[in-house]
Amino acid sequence: MADLTSKSLILIAISFFINSSSAATVTPQSSIEFIRTSCSTTTYPRLCYTSLSIHSRTIQTSPKLIASAALNVTLSSAKSTSTMMSKLSQSHGLKPKEVSAMKDCVEELSDAVYELRESIDEMDHVKRSDFEVMISDVRTWVSAAMTDESTCSDGFAGNAMNGNLKRAVRGRIMNIAQLTSNALALVNNYALLDG
């Protein structure tokens, strides 16, 4: 009988532990609130929130995971824009200057995609022992991507460009640049909180 009682106590203790640890898990609401709060520190909070809230289950309440998610969202947008630009550059009826600007932009976006991939890879391998160096590398890669995006956009300045083409391209590039800026802000938040 004593043996049965001690087994019962052990089962009750295990049950209590499981129930209390599951109660400590992140709720969808707390994850959404974490994303909203984190995004409020970025330059483009509305874009930040709309682009990341769909990833709330992955992000939970982790500064590292939100920064990583922001980098991945930015990479995805840069890749799709690069593909769009590549197709647009082959359109008929473009002026030589427009074709040249499009091709330059595709090259700049290709560099940005590479730099964002490198920043994601570095984020995935951040170690406590080399935290400052690795975060510095992430910041450098993301900043380089921002420069490439800006260079691409600059190629469409002036009056020599088609108004519709110019608006379409600059709108997409501006979106990527804003996503990149937000990602950098979230990387910086992660560095402050976990560094």
N, C-alpha and C positions, 0 to 999 in steps of 0.2 A: 504493500500500500504506500509506504514511504517512497519507494522507487517511482510509482505512478505519479505521486504528488510532485516530486522534483522534475519529472518529465513535463508535467502540466505547467509548472512554473517556467521552465525553459521555453516551452512553446508560447506561453503568454508573453514572455520577454521578447522572443523573436518576433512575434506578431506586433507587439508594441513598437519595436525598432523599425520594422518594415512600414508600418502605418505612419510613424512620425517622419521617416525619411521620405516617404512619398508625399507627405504634406509639405515638405520643404522644397519640392520640385518647383520649377518656374511655371507659373500659370501663363496662358496666352496673353492675358491682360497685362501682367507685369512685364512681359517681353515687349508688348506694344508700347507701354509707357516708357520703358527703357529706351526704345528706339526714338520715340518722340523727344525725350529729354536729351539724348545724345545728339540728335539732329538739330536741336535748337542752338547748339554751339557752332554749327557750320554756317557758311556764307549763304547757302541756298537751302534753308531748312525744309521747305515744302517739297522740293525735288528729292531731298535726302529721305524724307519720310515716305513719300510715295514709292521710291525705288527700293527701299529696304523693308518696309512693313510686310511685304509678301514673303519675306525670308525670316519672319519672327521665330518660327520653330527652330531654325538653325542657329539664329543669333542668340536666343534666350536673353540673358542679361550680361553677356560677356563683351568687354571692350575690345578684346582681340578679335572675336568672331564678327562683331559689327564692322570693324575696320577691314577684315578680310572679305566680308560680303560686299562692302562698298567697292573694294578693288575689283572683285569679280564682276559686279554689275557694270562698272566702268569699262572693263576689258570687253565684255559682251557687246556693249554699245559701240565701242571703238571698232571692233571687228565687223559688226553689221554695217556701220557707216563706211568703213573702208571698202567693203564689198559693193555697197551702193555707189560710192564714188568711182570705183573702177568701172562699173557698168555705165555710169553717166558719162565718163570720159570718152567712151566709144560711141556716144550718140551722134547722129548725123546733124549737121547744121550748126555745130559749135564753131566759134571763131578760133583761129590758131592760139590766141592768147588764153582763151577759156580752156582749150585742150591742155595747154601747157600748165596752167594753174591747177587743173584737175589732176594731172599726172604728178605734179609736185606734191599736191595734197595727199594723194594716195601713198606716196613715198613717206611723207611725214607721219601719216596715220599708221603705216606699217612699222615705223620706228616706235611710235607711241604704244602700239600693241605689244611689241617686243619688251619695251620698258615696263609696261604694266604686268606682263607675264613674269618678268624678273622680280618685280616688287612682291607679287603674290608668292612666288617661290621662296623668297627671303622671309616673308611673313610666316609661311608654313614651317620654317625651320628656326625661328627665333628661339634662342637658348638664354637662360638666365645668365650664364657665364659671359656671353658676348652681346648682351641685350643692347647696350648703347650703340655699338658698332653696327649691328644688324639693323636696328631701327634707323640709324643714319643712312644706311644703304637703301632701305625702303623709301625714305624721304627723297633721296637723290634720284631714284628711278622714277618716282611719281612726279617730281618737279620737272624732270627731263621730258616726261610725257606731256606735261602742261605746256612746256616750251614748244614742242612739236605741234601741238594742237593750235597754239597761237600763231605759229609760222604758217600753218595751213590756212587759217582764217585770213591772215594778212594778204595772202595771194589773191583774195577776192575783193580787196579794197579798190576804191576808185570807180569811175564812171564807165570804164571800158568794158565792164562785164554785163552780161545779160541779167536783167533785174530778177526774173524768176529763178534762174539758176543760182544766182548770188544769194538770194533769200533762202533757198532750199539748203544749199551747202552751209552757209553761215549758221543757219538755225540748228542743223545737226551738229556742227562743230561746237557751237556754243553749249549745246546740251552735254556733249562729252566733256568739255572744259569745266562745266559746272559740276558734273559728277566727279571729275578728277579732283577738283578743289575740295569737294565734300569728303572724298576718300582721304585726302591728305590731312584734313582737319581731324578726321576720326582716327587716323594713324597717330597724329599728335596727341589726341586724348588718351589713346591706349598707352603711349609712351609716358605720359604724365601719371596715369593711374597705376601702371604696372612696373614702371621703370625704377 
